[in-house]
C-alpha cells in the first residue's frame, strides 16, 4: 500500500462521461489498483485530499467559483495535472453559453423559458450556491495543466495508455491511433 502512487479525480462542469470512460478500462482496473490508490475522487467518495497525489485527473471545464476553488486545490495537491476530455480542455458543451450574456442565460432558464415553473419564476440565489462565472473556462486558463487527453470522452485505451505510461515513467508519446477529437 505504501508504495502505491496516489491518484485523485474530479468532475467540474462535466457529465461524468469521462469518468465512465476511465472505468471502461475494464479488467485493466485490476492492474491499476495494484499500482495506485485513489484518494479524493467520486470513485471513492473521498471529498478532501488525505495526502498529496502523484496524478490528478480533471473532467469538465470551469463554470462557477466552486469549480475554480476545487481546480486550484487539485493544482496545489497534485504533482501532475491532466485535463481529461473536451470540456476540461476547451469548455465543451457547457461552453455553448459563452456567446450569450449570463443574464440572458439565467432569464431563459428560470424566468421566460418553457421549463420555468409558473409561480416560481425566480433566479436562484443564496450564499451557499456557487456563483456562476461570466463564461465557461477551460482548465488551463485557471491553473497550469501538464497533459491533455482529447475526446468526448477520451477512449478508455487512451486513458490507460496515459496512466500506465505516467506510472511507469515511460510516457513519451501516446499512440496516434488512440487520440481522437470528437
Ligand atoms: Fe462529458 Fe464529453 Fe465533457 Fe467528458 S468531454 S465530461 S464525456 S461532455
Backbone and ligand atoms as CSV (ligand in chain L), in Angstrom:
chain,resi,resn,atom,element,x,y,z
A,1,UNK,N,N,0.835,-1.206,0.000
A,1,UNK,CA,C,0.000,0.000,0.000
A,1,UNK,C,C,0.865,1.249,0.000
A,2,UNK,N,N,1.963,1.228,0.802
A,2,UNK,CA,C,2.746,2.447,0.979
A,2,UNK,C,C,3.379,2.905,-0.317
A,3,UNK,N,N,3.805,1.967,-1.201
A,3,UNK,CA,C,4.482,2.411,-2.413
A,3,UNK,C,C,3.528,2.603,-3.591
A,4,UNK,N,N,2.254,2.518,-3.330
A,4,UNK,CA,C,1.306,2.819,-4.407
A,4,UNK,C,C,1.270,4.312,-4.661
A,5,UNK,N,N,1.168,4.688,-5.950
A,5,UNK,CA,C,1.023,6.105,-6.279
A,5,UNK,C,C,-0.415,6.532,-5.976
A,6,UNK,N,N,-0.559,7.773,-5.586
A,6,UNK,CA,C,-1.891,8.284,-5.260
A,6,UNK,C,C,-2.460,9.012,-6.472
A,7,UNK,N,N,-3.708,8.709,-6.801
A,7,UNK,CA,C,-4.412,9.345,-7.913
A,7,UNK,C,C,-5.682,9.993,-7.379
A,8,UNK,N,N,-5.958,11.213,-7.853
A,8,UNK,CA,C,-7.206,11.896,-7.481
A,8,UNK,C,C,-7.938,12.269,-8.762
A,9,UNK,N,N,-9.263,12.273,-8.710
A,9,UNK,CA,C,-10.050,12.668,-9.876
A,9,UNK,C,C,-11.191,13.573,-9.427
A,10,UNK,N,N,-11.680,14.370,-10.367
A,10,UNK,CA,C,-12.830,15.216,-10.042
A,10,UNK,C,C,-13.605,15.513,-11.322
A,11,UNK,N,N,-14.887,15.758,-11.158
A,11,UNK,CA,C,-15.709,16.243,-12.271
A,11,UNK,C,C,-16.139,17.666,-11.939
A,12,UNK,N,N,-15.737,18.627,-12.773
A,12,UNK,CA,C,-16.174,20.021,-12.600
A,12,UNK,C,C,-17.447,20.187,-13.442
A,13,UNK,N,N,-17.428,21.081,-14.449
A,13,UNK,CA,C,-18.604,21.201,-15.313
A,13,UNK,C,C,-18.508,20.136,-16.405
A,14,UNK,N,N,-18.806,18.914,-16.026
A,14,UNK,CA,C,-18.763,17.783,-16.954
A,14,UNK,C,C,-19.975,16.899,-16.746
A,15,UNK,N,N,-20.051,15.816,-17.513
A,15,UNK,CA,C,-21.254,14.976,-17.457
A,15,UNK,C,C,-20.977,13.602,-16.852
A,16,UNK,N,N,-19.745,13.398,-16.362
A,16,UNK,CA,C,-19.279,12.127,-15.810
A,16,UNK,C,C,-18.988,11.091,-16.899
A,17,UNK,N,N,-19.164,11.468,-18.162
A,17,UNK,CA,C,-18.827,10.540,-19.243
A,17,UNK,C,C,-17.347,10.195,-19.261
A,18,UNK,N,N,-16.497,11.169,-18.894
A,18,UNK,CA,C,-15.051,10.886,-18.868
A,18,UNK,C,C,-14.721,9.919,-17.733
A,19,UNK,N,N,-15.408,10.053,-16.595
A,19,UNK,CA,C,-15.204,9.080,-15.515
A,19,UNK,C,C,-15.682,7.690,-15.956
A,20,UNK,N,N,-16.796,7.648,-16.704
A,20,UNK,CA,C,-17.271,6.355,-17.211
A,20,UNK,C,C,-16.213,5.733,-18.115
A,21,UNK,N,N,-15.550,6.565,-18.916
A,21,UNK,CA,C,-14.517,6.052,-19.806
A,21,UNK,C,C,-13.321,5.528,-19.004
A,22,UNK,N,N,-13.013,6.202,-17.879
A,22,UNK,CA,C,-11.940,5.677,-17.003
A,22,UNK,C,C,-12.301,4.272,-16.535
A,23,UNK,N,N,-13.563,4.085,-16.145
A,23,UNK,CA,C,-13.976,2.764,-15.656
A,23,UNK,C,C,-13.998,1.743,-16.787
A,24,UNK,N,N,-14.108,2.225,-18.029
A,24,UNK,CA,C,-14.164,1.328,-19.187
A,24,UNK,C,C,-12.829,0.646,-19.473
A,25,UNK,N,N,-11.792,0.939,-18.677
A,25,UNK,CA,C,-10.544,0.190,-18.909
A,25,UNK,C,C,-10.727,-1.276,-18.473
A,26,UNK,N,N,-11.906,-1.550,-17.924
A,26,UNK,CA,C,-12.335,-2.926,-17.648
A,26,UNK,C,C,-11.348,-3.700,-16.775
A,27,UNK,N,N,-10.886,-4.869,-17.280
A,27,UNK,CA,C,-10.048,-5.744,-16.446
A,27,UNK,C,C,-8.726,-5.097,-16.063
A,28,UNK,N,N,-8.314,-4.077,-16.854
A,28,UNK,CA,C,-7.058,-3.398,-16.504
A,28,UNK,C,C,-7.192,-2.634,-15.185
A,29,UNK,N,N,-8.448,-2.421,-14.744
A,29,UNK,CA,C,-8.654,-1.836,-13.408
A,29,UNK,C,C,-7.956,-2.673,-12.333
A,30,UNK,N,N,-7.944,-3.998,-12.555
A,30,UNK,CA,C,-7.296,-4.881,-11.571
A,30,UNK,C,C,-5.795,-4.611,-11.520
A,31,UNK,N,N,-5.214,-4.328,-12.701
A,31,UNK,CA,C,-3.786,-3.964,-12.719
A,31,UNK,C,C,-3.593,-2.599,-12.070
A,32,UNK,N,N,-4.530,-1.688,-12.384
A,32,UNK,CA,C,-4.384,-0.316,-11.888
A,32,UNK,C,C,-4.402,-0.258,-10.365
A,33,UNK,N,N,-5.317,-1.005,-9.751
A,33,UNK,CA,C,-5.412,-0.915,-8.287
A,33,UNK,C,C,-4.212,-1.562,-7.588
A,34,UNK,N,N,-3.411,-2.334,-8.352
A,34,UNK,CA,C,-2.143,-2.821,-7.781
A,34,UNK,C,C,-1.102,-1.700,-7.729
A,35,UNK,N,N,-1.303,-0.704,-8.612
A,35,UNK,CA,C,-0.292,0.356,-8.756
A,35,UNK,C,C,-0.666,1.647,-8.046
A,36,UNK,N,N,-1.975,1.890,-7.893
A,36,UNK,CA,C,-2.400,3.190,-7.362
A,36,UNK,C,C,-3.410,3.026,-6.238
A,37,UNK,N,N,-3.513,4.117,-5.486
A,37,UNK,CA,C,-4.605,4.229,-4.517
A,37,UNK,C,C,-5.371,5.491,-4.879
A,38,UNK,N,N,-6.675,5.376,-5.041
A,38,UNK,CA,C,-7.478,6.558,-5.357
A,38,UNK,C,C,-7.763,7.314,-4.068
A,39,UNK,N,N,-7.427,8.593,-4.062
A,39,UNK,CA,C,-7.719,9.442,-2.909
A,39,UNK,C,C,-8.981,10.235,-3.244
A,40,UNK,N,N,-8.903,11.557,-3.192
A,40,UNK,CA,C,-10.099,12.351,-3.455
A,40,UNK,C,C,-10.651,12.038,-4.851
A,41,UNK,N,N,-11.886,11.569,-4.918
A,41,UNK,CA,C,-12.448,11.169,-6.206
A,41,UNK,C,C,-13.911,10.770,-6.024
A,42,UNK,N,N,-14.741,10.975,-7.055
A,42,UNK,CA,C,-16.099,10.415,-6.994
A,42,UNK,C,C,-16.069,8.887,-6.947
A,43,UNK,N,N,-14.953,8.295,-7.371
A,43,UNK,CA,C,-14.858,6.830,-7.364
A,43,UNK,C,C,-14.741,6.285,-5.944
A,44,UNK,N,N,-14.213,7.089,-5.033
A,44,UNK,CA,C,-14.052,6.653,-3.641
A,44,UNK,C,C,-15.024,7.372,-2.708
A,45,UNK,N,N,-15.586,8.477,-3.210
A,45,UNK,CA,C,-16.424,9.360,-2.407
A,45,UNK,C,C,-15.613,10.070,-1.313
A,46,UNK,N,N,-14.279,10.085,-1.460
A,46,UNK,CA,C,-13.447,10.878,-0.538
A,46,UNK,C,C,-13.516,12.330,-1.010
A,47,UNK,N,N,-13.929,13.219,-0.118
A,47,UNK,CA,C,-14.222,14.603,-0.528
A,47,UNK,C,C,-13.040,15.556,-0.364
A,48,UNK,N,N,-12.066,15.189,0.490
A,48,UNK,CA,C,-10.908,16.061,0.714
A,48,UNK,C,C,-9.631,15.246,0.559
A,49,UNK,N,N,-8.561,15.888,0.081
A,49,UNK,CA,C,-7.295,15.179,-0.046
A,49,UNK,C,C,-6.841,14.695,1.329
A,50,UNK,N,N,-6.452,13.418,1.397
A,50,UNK,CA,C,-5.865,12.923,2.647
A,50,UNK,C,C,-4.349,12.863,2.525
A,51,UNK,N,N,-3.818,12.916,1.290
A,51,UNK,CA,C,-2.377,13.017,1.070
A,51,UNK,C,C,-2.136,13.569,-0.338
A,52,UNK,N,N,-0.883,13.940,-0.580
A,52,UNK,CA,C,-0.560,14.503,-1.890
A,52,UNK,C,C,-0.693,13.429,-2.968
A,53,UNK,N,N,-1.214,13.837,-4.135
A,53,UNK,CA,C,-1.412,12.881,-5.227
A,53,UNK,C,C,-0.305,13.023,-6.273
A,54,UNK,N,N,0.074,11.895,-6.859
A,54,UNK,CA,C,1.031,11.935,-7.968
A,54,UNK,C,C,0.339,12.437,-9.233
A,55,UNK,N,N,-0.903,12.020,-9.415
A,55,UNK,CA,C,-1.642,12.360,-10.643
A,55,UNK,C,C,-3.043,12.840,-10.285
A,56,UNK,N,N,-3.449,13.947,-10.881
A,56,UNK,CA,C,-4.823,14.430,-10.757
A,56,UNK,C,C,-5.478,14.437,-12.126
A,57,UNK,N,N,-6.653,13.844,-12.222
A,57,UNK,CA,C,-7.394,13.791,-13.487
A,57,UNK,C,C,-8.601,14.724,-13.370
A,58,UNK,N,N,-8.690,15.695,-14.281
A,58,UNK,CA,C,-9.768,16.677,-14.207
A,58,UNK,C,C,-10.741,16.469,-15.358
A,59,UNK,N,N,-11.987,16.202,-15.032
A,59,UNK,CA,C,-13.055,16.172,-16.048
A,59,UNK,C,C,-13.845,17.475,-15.928
A,60,UNK,N,N,-14.222,18.044,-17.063
A,60,UNK,CA,C,-15.105,19.214,-17.042
A,60,UNK,C,C,-14.352,20.533,-17.014
A,61,UNK,N,N,-15.030,21.558,-17.537
A,61,UNK,CA,C,-14.472,22.898,-17.505
A,61,UNK,C,C,-14.878,23.622,-16.228
A,62,UNK,N,N,-14.676,24.934,-16.228
A,62,UNK,CA,C,-14.855,25.730,-15.015
A,62,UNK,C,C,-16.001,26.712,-15.241
A,63,UNK,N,N,-17.143,26.471,-14.582
A,63,UNK,CA,C,-18.314,27.306,-14.840
A,63,UNK,C,C,-18.750,28.129,-13.631
A,64,UNK,N,N,-18.197,27.832,-12.442
A,64,UNK,CA,C,-18.597,28.618,-11.265
A,64,UNK,C,C,-17.431,28.754,-10.285
A,65,UNK,N,N,-17.630,29.574,-9.247
A,65,UNK,CA,C,-16.489,29.856,-8.354
A,65,UNK,C,C,-16.065,28.626,-7.555
A,66,UNK,N,N,-16.976,27.690,-7.346
A,66,UNK,CA,C,-16.581,26.461,-6.646
A,66,UNK,C,C,-15.644,25.635,-7.526
A,67,UNK,N,N,-15.926,25.585,-8.840
A,67,UNK,CA,C,-15.016,24.879,-9.761
A,67,UNK,C,C,-13.618,25.482,-9.701
A,68,UNK,N,N,-13.535,26.824,-9.631
A,68,UNK,CA,C,-12.223,27.496,-9.553
A,68,UNK,C,C,-11.490,27.041,-8.295
A,69,UNK,N,N,-12.191,27.044,-7.176
A,69,UNK,CA,C,-11.598,26.665,-5.896
A,69,UNK,C,C,-11.098,25.216,-5.946
A,70,UNK,N,N,-11.938,24.310,-6.456
A,70,UNK,CA,C,-11.573,22.886,-6.488
A,70,UNK,C,C,-10.380,22.663,-7.420
A,71,UNK,N,N,-10.402,23.336,-8.579
A,71,UNK,CA,C,-9.304,23.147,-9.530
A,71,UNK,C,C,-7.986,23.641,-8.928
A,72,UNK,N,N,-8.016,24.789,-8.255
A,72,UNK,CA,C,-6.791,25.301,-7.618
A,72,UNK,C,C,-6.314,24.343,-6.512
A,73,UNK,N,N,-7.258,23.752,-5.798
A,73,UNK,CA,C,-6.920,22.782,-4.765
A,73,UNK,C,C,-6.226,21.563,-5.391
A,74,UNK,N,N,-6.742,21.111,-6.546
A,74,UNK,CA,C,-6.101,19.991,-7.241
A,74,UNK,C,C,-4.685,20.372,-7.680
A,75,UNK,N,N,-4.519,21.590,-8.207
A,75,UNK,CA,C,-3.182,22.009,-8.647
A,75,UNK,C,C,-2.202,22.004,-7.472
A,76,UNK,N,N,-2.672,22.457,-6.318
A,76,UNK,CA,C,-1.811,22.513,-5.131
A,76,UNK,C,C,-1.458,21.120,-4.621
A,77,UNK,N,N,-2.340,20.160,-4.812
A,77,UNK,CA,C,-2.183,18.843,-4.181
A,77,UNK,C,C,-1.760,17.728,-5.126
A,78,UNK,N,N,-1.547,18.044,-6.414
A,78,UNK,CA,C,-1.184,17.001,-7.383
A,78,UNK,C,C,0.130,17.360,-8.078
A,79,UNK,N,N,1.020,16.380,-8.222
A,79,UNK,CA,C,2.277,16.630,-8.942
A,79,UNK,C,C,2.013,16.869,-10.421
A,80,UNK,N,N,1.159,16.035,-10.991
A,80,UNK,CA,C,0.843,16.122,-12.425
A,80,UNK,C,C,-0.660,16.282,-12.568
A,81,UNK,N,N,-1.053,17.265,-13.368
A,81,UNK,CA,C,-2.489,17.510,-13.552
A,81,UNK,C,C,-2.845,17.293,-15.021
A,82,UNK,N,N,-3.909,16.504,-15.260
A,82,UNK,CA,C,-4.294,16.150,-16.631
A,82,UNK,C,C,-5.717,16.629,-16.899
A,83,UNK,N,N,-5.888,17.381,-17.973
A,83,UNK,CA,C,-7.237,17.714,-18.445
A,83,UNK,C,C,-7.752,16.537,-19.259
A,84,UNK,N,N,-8.830,15.932,-18.793
A,84,UNK,CA,C,-9.384,14.742,-19.453
A,84,UNK,C,C,-10.665,15.145,-20.186
A,85,UNK,N,N,-10.625,15.098,-21.516
A,85,UNK,CA,C,-11.842,15.352,-22.296
A,85,UNK,C,C,-11.997,16.801,-22.730
A,86,UNK,N,N,-12.883,16.970,-23.710
A,86,UNK,CA,C,-13.038,18.277,-24.358
A,86,UNK,C,C,-13.559,19.354,-23.400
A,87,UNK,N,N,-14.402,18.977,-22.435
A,87,UNK,CA,C,-14.915,20.007,-21.510
A,87,UNK,C,C,-13.779,20.609,-20.705
A,88,UNK,N,N,-12.862,19.774,-20.211
A,88,UNK,CA,C,-11.727,20.288,-19.444
A,88,UNK,C,C,-10.770,21.053,-20.344
A,89,UNK,N,N,-10.625,20.601,-21.595
A,89,UNK,CA,C,-9.634,21.196,-22.493
A,89,UNK,C,C,-10.124,22.508,-23.092
A,90,UNK,N,N,-11.401,22.562,-23.487
A,90,UNK,CA,C,-11.855,23.812,-24.126
A,90,UNK,C,C,-13.268,24.236,-23.721
A,91,UNK,N,N,-13.788,23.677,-22.645
A,91,UNK,CA,C,-15.117,24.069,-22.148
A,91,UNK,C,C,-16.213,23.135,-22.581
A,92,UNK,N,N,-16.065,22.547,-23.779
A,92,UNK,CA,C,-17.030,21.551,-24.256
A,92,UNK,C,C,-18.448,22.096,-24.377
A,93,UNK,N,N,-19.402,21.194,-24.225
A,93,UNK,CA,C,-20.812,21.578,-24.399
A,93,UNK,C,C,-21.252,22.721,-23.486
A,94,UNK,N,N,-20.859,22.724,-22.200
A,94,UNK,CA,C,-21.307,23.839,-21.348
A,94,UNK,C,C,-20.856,25.195,-21.872
A,95,UNK,N,N,-19.768,25.221,-22.648
A,95,UNK,CA,C,-19.256,26.494,-23.156
A,95,UNK,C,C,-20.095,27.038,-24.314
A,96,UNK,N,N,-21.124,26.288,-24.731
A,96,UNK,CA,C,-22.016,26.823,-25.777
A,96,UNK,C,C,-22.682,28.117,-25.307
A,97,UNK,N,N,-22.729,28.316,-23.990
A,97,UNK,CA,C,-23.354,29.541,-23.483
A,97,UNK,C,C,-22.425,30.766,-23.549
A,98,UNK,N,N,-21.166,30.539,-23.949
A,98,UNK,CA,C,-20.190,31.627,-23.849
A,98,UNK,C,C,-20.493,32.822,-24.736
A,99,UNK,N,N,-21.272,32.626,-25.797
A,99,UNK,CA,C,-21.588,33.756,-26.680
A,99,UNK,C,C,-22.863,34.480,-26.259
A,100,UNK,N,N,-23.472,34.011,-25.179
A,100,UNK,CA,C,-24.733,34.617,-24.720
A,100,UNK,C,C,-24.480,35.277,-23.360
A,101,UNK,N,N,-24.905,36.511,-23.166
A,101,UNK,CA,C,-24.693,37.145,-21.870
A,101,UNK,C,C,-25.289,36.290,-20.748
A,102,UNK,N,N,-24.599,36.243,-19.613
A,102,UNK,CA,C,-25.026,35.389,-18.500
A,102,UNK,C,C,-26.457,35.711,-18.062
A,103,UNK,N,N,-26.784,36.998,-17.979
A,103,UNK,CA,C,-28.140,37.371,-17.534
A,103,UNK,C,C,-29.198,36.762,-18.463
A,104,UNK,N,N,-28.911,36.800,-19.771
A,104,UNK,CA,C,-29.863,36.238,-20.745
A,104,UNK,C,C,-30.035,34.726,-20.524
A,105,UNK,N,N,-28.929,34.032,-20.238
A,105,UNK,CA,C,-28.999,32.580,-19.966
A,105,UNK,C,C,-29.877,32.316,-18.748
A,106,UNK,N,N,-29.633,33.081,-17.670
A,106,UNK,CA,C,-30.388,32.858,-16.429
A,106,UNK,C,C,-31.869,33.177,-16.631
A,107,UNK,N,N,-32.149,34.243,-17.361
A,107,UNK,CA,C,-33.551,34.613,-17.588
A,107,UNK,C,C,-34.264,33.539,-18.411
A,108,UNK,N,N,-33.580,33.011,-19.421
A,108,UNK,CA,C,-34.172,31.972,-20.254
A,108,UNK,C,C,-34.432,30.705,-19.426
A,109,UNK,N,N,-33.462,30.359,-18.553
A,109,UNK,CA,C,-33.584,29.119,-17.776
A,109,UNK,C,C,-34.657,29.226,-16.699
A,110,UNK,N,N,-34.719,30.392,-16.036
A,110,UNK,CA,C,-35.558,30.455,-14.830
A,110,UNK,C,C,-36.790,31.350,-14.948
A,111,UNK,N,N,-36.802,32.261,-15.938
A,111,UNK,CA,C,-37.913,33.209,-15.992
A,111,UNK,C,C,-38.803,33.047,-17.213
A,112,UNK,N,N,-38.206,32.942,-18.381
A,112,UNK,CA,C,-39.010,33.020,-19.601
A,112,UNK,C,C,-39.080,31.718,-20.391
A,113,UNK,N,N,-38.179,30.775,-20.123
A,113,UNK,CA,C,-38.124,29.544,-20.920
A,113,UNK,C,C,-39.317,28.635,-20.656
A,114,UNK,N,N,-39.573,27.667,-21.548
A,114,UNK,CA,C,-40.738,26.788,-21.412
A,114,UNK,C,C,-40.679,25.896,-20.173
A,115,UNK,N,N,-39.478,25.703,-19.595
A,115,UNK,CA,C,-39.393,24.838,-18.409
A,115,UNK,C,C,-39.485,25.639,-17.106
A,116,UNK,N,N,-39.573,26.993,-17.217
A,116,UNK,CA,C,-39.723,27.794,-15.993
A,116,UNK,C,C,-41.080,27.481,-15.369
A,117,UNK,N,N,-41.071,27.255,-14.058
A,117,UNK,CA,C,-42.302,26.832,-13.373
A,117,UNK,C,C,-43.167,28.048,-13.056
A,118,UNK,N,N,-44.410,27.987,-13.519
A,118,UNK,CA,C,-45.366,29.068,-13.260
A,118,UNK,C,C,-45.459,29.337,-11.757
A,119,UNK,N,N,-45.370,30.584,-11.354
A,119,UNK,CA,C,-45.483,30.944,-9.943
A,119,UNK,C,C,-44.174,30.827,-9.176
A,120,UNK,N,N,-43.153,30.235,-9.809
A,120,UNK,CA,C,-41.854,30.104,-9.114
A,120,UNK,C,C,-40.765,30.725,-9.969
A,121,UNK,N,N,-41.073,31.811,-10.639
A,121,UNK,CA,C,-40.129,32.366,-11.598
A,121,UNK,C,C,-39.135,33.290,-10.907
A,122,UNK,N,N,-38.163,32.698,-10.274
A,122,UNK,CA,C,-37.084,33.486,-9.680
A,122,UNK,C,C,-35.754,32.877,-10.104
A,123,UNK,N,N,-34.745,33.729,-10.194
A,123,UNK,CA,C,-33.394,33.233,-10.454
A,123,UNK,C,C,-32.800,32.833,-9.104
A,124,UNK,N,N,-32.457,31.551,-8.904
A,124,UNK,CA,C,-31.979,31.110,-7.587
A,124,UNK,C,C,-30.737,31.870,-7.154
A,125,UNK,N,N,-30.727,32.308,-5.916
A,125,UNK,CA,C,-29.518,32.941,-5.375
A,125,UNK,C,C,-29.497,32.705,-3.874
A,126,UNK,N,N,-28.345,32.306,-3.381
A,126,UNK,CA,C,-28.183,32.035,-1.947
A,126,UNK,C,C,-26.680,32.015,-1.692
A,127,UNK,N,N,-26.282,32.411,-0.497
A,127,UNK,CA,C,-24.840,32.439,-0.203
A,127,UNK,C,C,-24.210,31.052,-0.337
A,128,UNK,N,N,-25.003,30.003,-0.150
A,128,UNK,CA,C,-24.441,28.648,-0.232
A,128,UNK,C,C,-24.364,28.122,-1.668
A,129,UNK,N,N,-24.991,28.819,-2.617
A,129,UNK,CA,C,-24.946,28.361,-4.013
A,129,UNK,C,C,-23.686,28.902,-4.681
A,130,UNK,N,N,-22.990,28.052,-5.469
A,130,UNK,CA,C,-21.820,28.561,-6.203
A,130,UNK,C,C,-22.230,29.696,-7.142
A,131,UNK,N,N,-21.322,30.675,-7.271
A,131,UNK,CA,C,-21.617,31.793,-8.182
A,131,UNK,C,C,-21.205,31.417,-9.608
A,132,UNK,N,N,-22.138,31.587,-10.536
A,132,UNK,CA,C,-21.863,31.223,-11.923
A,132,UNK,C,C,-20.946,32.277,-12.552
A,133,UNK,N,N,-19.940,31.826,-13.283
A,133,UNK,CA,C,-18.988,32.741,-13.910
A,133,UNK,C,C,-19.575,33.327,-15.194
A,134,UNK,N,N,-18.954,34.391,-15.678
A,134,UNK,CA,C,-19.436,35.057,-16.889
A,134,UNK,C,C,-19.401,34.134,-18.097
A,135,UNK,N,N,-18.451,33.186,-18.103
A,135,UNK,CA,C,-18.404,32.190,-19.169
A,135,UNK,C,C,-17.778,30.914,-18.619
A,136,UNK,N,N,-17.765,29.860,-19.414
A,136,UNK,CA,C,-17.152,28.600,-19.007
A,136,UNK,C,C,-15.699,28.608,-19.493
A,137,UNK,N,N,-14.770,28.380,-18.569
A,137,UNK,CA,C,-13.344,28.462,-18.886
A,137,UNK,C,C,-12.733,27.070,-19.009
A,138,UNK,N,N,-11.808,26.899,-19.955
A,138,UNK,CA,C,-11.031,25.664,-19.961
A,138,UNK,C,C,-10.088,25.665,-18.755
A,139,UNK,N,N,-9.731,24.488,-18.286
A,139,UNK,CA,C,-8.943,24.406,-17.040
A,139,UNK,C,C,-7.605,25.134,-17.134
A,140,UNK,N,N,-6.971,25.083,-18.328
A,140,UNK,CA,C,-5.628,25.675,-18.421
A,140,UNK,C,C,-5.663,27.200,-18.334
A,141,UNK,N,N,-6.850,27.809,-18.413
A,141,UNK,CA,C,-6.927,29.259,-18.220
A,141,UNK,C,C,-6.985,29.615,-16.733
A,142,UNK,N,N,-7.145,28.612,-15.883
A,142,UNK,CA,C,-7.234,28.857,-14.432
A,142,UNK,C,C,-5.956,28.405,-13.734
A,143,UNK,N,N,-5.439,27.227,-14.104
A,143,UNK,CA,C,-4.206,26.701,-13.487
A,143,UNK,C,C,-3.343,26.091,-14.587
A,144,UNK,N,N,-2.092,25.799,-14.246
A,144,UNK,CA,C,-1.208,25.125,-15.213
A,144,UNK,C,C,-1.640,23.658,-15.347
A,145,UNK,N,N,-1.802,23.217,-16.579
A,145,UNK,CA,C,-2.158,21.823,-16.859
A,145,UNK,C,C,-0.960,21.160,-17.531
A,146,UNK,N,N,-0.647,19.933,-17.132
A,146,UNK,CA,C,0.553,19.273,-17.642
A,146,UNK,C,C,0.298,18.430,-18.888
A,147,UNK,N,N,-0.866,17.774,-18.935
A,147,UNK,CA,C,-1.180,16.916,-20.090
A,147,UNK,C,C,-2.653,17.082,-20.458
A,148,UNK,N,N,-2.946,16.772,-21.722
A,148,UNK,CA,C,-4.321,16.881,-22.240
A,148,UNK,C,C,-4.685,15.569,-22.923
A,149,UNK,N,N,-5.857,15.019,-22.564
A,149,UNK,CA,C,-6.350,13.818,-23.231
A,149,UNK,C,C,-7.629,14.186,-23.979
A,150,UNK,N,N,-7.561,14.395,-25.296
A,150,UNK,CA,C,-8.736,14.845,-26.040
A,150,UNK,C,C,-9.755,13.731,-26.249
A,151,UNK,N,N,-10.964,14.170,-26.642
A,151,UNK,CA,C,-12.044,13.226,-26.920
A,151,UNK,C,C,-13.237,13.545,-26.050
A,152,UNK,N,N,-14.405,13.115,-26.494
A,152,UNK,CA,C,-15.637,13.355,-25.724
A,152,UNK,C,C,-16.436,12.053,-25.680
A,153,UNK,N,N,-16.044,11.140,-24.765
A,153,UNK,CA,C,-14.883,11.238,-23.880
A,153,UNK,C,C,-13.639,10.664,-24.554
A,154,UNK,N,N,-12.442,10.871,-23.956
A,154,UNK,CA,C,-11.274,10.125,-24.432
A,154,UNK,C,C,-11.550,8.637,-24.276
A,155,UNK,N,N,-10.989,7.840,-25.172
A,155,UNK,CA,C,-11.258,6.396,-25.073
A,155,UNK,C,C,-10.584,5.825,-23.830
A,156,UNK,N,N,-11.132,4.720,-23.365
A,156,UNK,CA,C,-10.532,4.019,-22.220
A,156,UNK,C,C,-9.093,3.632,-22.543
A,157,UNK,N,N,-8.834,3.250,-23.800
A,157,UNK,CA,C,-7.468,2.847,-24.169
A,157,UNK,C,C,-6.502,4.021,-24.060
A,158,UNK,N,N,-6.963,5.213,-24.429
A,158,UNK,CA,C,-6.095,6.392,-24.324
A,158,UNK,C,C,-5.819,6.716,-22.848
A,159,UNK,N,N,-6.865,6.659,-22.038
A,159,UNK,CA,C,-6.685,6.941,-20.605
A,159,UNK,C,C,-5.722,5.926,-19.994
A,160,UNK,N,N,-5.888,4.669,-20.360
A,160,UNK,CA,C,-4.999,3.625,-19.823
A,160,UNK,C,C,-3.561,3.847,-20.301
A,161,UNK,N,N,-3.399,4.191,-21.584
A,161,UNK,CA,C,-2.040,4.412,-22.110
A,161,UNK,C,C,-1.362,5.555,-21.362
A,162,UNK,N,N,-2.123,6.623,-21.092
A,162,UNK,CA,C,-1.548,7.774,-20.390
A,162,UNK,C,C,-1.219,7.419,-18.939
A,163,UNK,N,N,-2.158,6.780,-18.265
A,163,UNK,CA,C,-1.944,6.450,-16.852
A,163,UNK,C,C,-0.802,5.456,-16.681
A,164,UNK,N,N,-0.822,4.382,-17.469
A,164,UNK,CA,C,0.221,3.359,-17.309
A,164,UNK,C,C,1.581,3.931,-17.708
A,165,UNK,N,N,1.597,4.827,-18.725
A,165,UNK,CA,C,2.857,5.458,-19.118
A,165,UNK,C,C,3.405,6.338,-18.007
A,166,UNK,N,N,2.538,7.146,-17.410
A,166,UNK,CA,C,2.987,8.028,-16.325
A,166,UNK,C,C,3.455,7.227,-15.112
A,167,UNK,N,N,2.704,6.178,-14.793
A,167,UNK,CA,C,3.036,5.398,-13.594
A,167,UNK,C,C,4.348,4.642,-13.756
A,168,UNK,N,N,4.658,4.258,-15.001
A,168,UNK,CA,C,5.911,3.523,-15.227
A,168,UNK,C,C,7.061,4.468,-15.562
A,169,UNK,N,N,6.751,5.762,-15.667
A,169,UNK,CA,C,7.798,6.740,-16.004
A,169,UNK,C,C,8.208,6.660,-17.456
A,170,UNK,N,N,7.360,6.041,-18.303
A,170,UNK,CA,C,7.734,5.875,-19.710
A,170,UNK,C,C,6.735,6.566,-20.636
A,171,UNK,N,N,6.118,7.655,-20.163
A,171,UNK,CA,C,5.174,8.346,-21.045
A,171,UNK,C,C,5.960,9.241,-21.983
A,172,UNK,N,N,6.103,8.791,-23.213
A,172,UNK,CA,C,6.840,9.569,-24.198
A,172,UNK,C,C,5.822,10.205,-25.128
A,173,UNK,N,N,5.302,9.416,-26.053
A,173,UNK,CA,C,4.185,9.884,-26.870
A,173,UNK,C,C,3.070,8.855,-26.775
A,174,UNK,N,N,1.858,9.323,-26.966
A,174,UNK,CA,C,0.722,8.404,-26.934
A,174,UNK,C,C,0.476,7.867,-28.341
A,175,UNK,N,N,0.055,6.598,-28.466
A,175,UNK,CA,C,-0.208,6.045,-29.802
A,175,UNK,C,C,-1.211,6.921,-30.559
A,176,UNK,N,N,-0.819,7.356,-31.750
A,176,UNK,CA,C,-1.636,8.297,-32.518
A,176,UNK,C,C,-3.053,7.759,-32.769
A,177,UNK,N,N,-3.154,6.424,-32.996
A,177,UNK,CA,C,-4.452,5.851,-33.344
A,177,UNK,C,C,-5.447,5.919,-32.182
A,178,UNK,N,N,-4.953,6.166,-30.961
A,178,UNK,CA,C,-5.861,6.244,-29.806
A,178,UNK,C,C,-6.400,7.655,-29.589
A,179,UNK,N,N,-5.765,8.631,-30.242
A,179,UNK,CA,C,-6.142,10.025,-29.992
A,179,UNK,C,C,-7.235,10.452,-30.958
A,180,UNK,N,N,-8.350,10.923,-30.434
A,180,UNK,CA,C,-9.416,11.429,-31.297
A,180,UNK,C,C,-9.927,12.740,-30.714
A,181,UNK,N,N,-10.634,13.484,-31.524
A,181,UNK,CA,C,-11.046,14.818,-31.092
A,181,UNK,C,C,-12.560,15.003,-31.154
A,182,UNK,N,N,-13.314,13.923,-31.017
A,182,UNK,CA,C,-14.782,14.055,-31.005
A,182,UNK,C,C,-15.338,13.242,-29.869
L,1,LIG,FE1,FE,-18.959,14.505,-20.818
L,1,LIG,FE2,FE,-17.707,14.671,-23.183
L,1,LIG,FE3,FE,-17.418,16.604,-21.384
L,1,LIG,FE4,FE,-16.293,14.214,-20.934
L,1,LIG,S1,S,-15.765,15.640,-22.572
L,1,LIG,S2,S,-17.428,15.450,-19.451
L,1,LIG,S3,S,-17.828,12.852,-21.876
L,1,LIG,S4,S,-19.351,16.024,-22.428
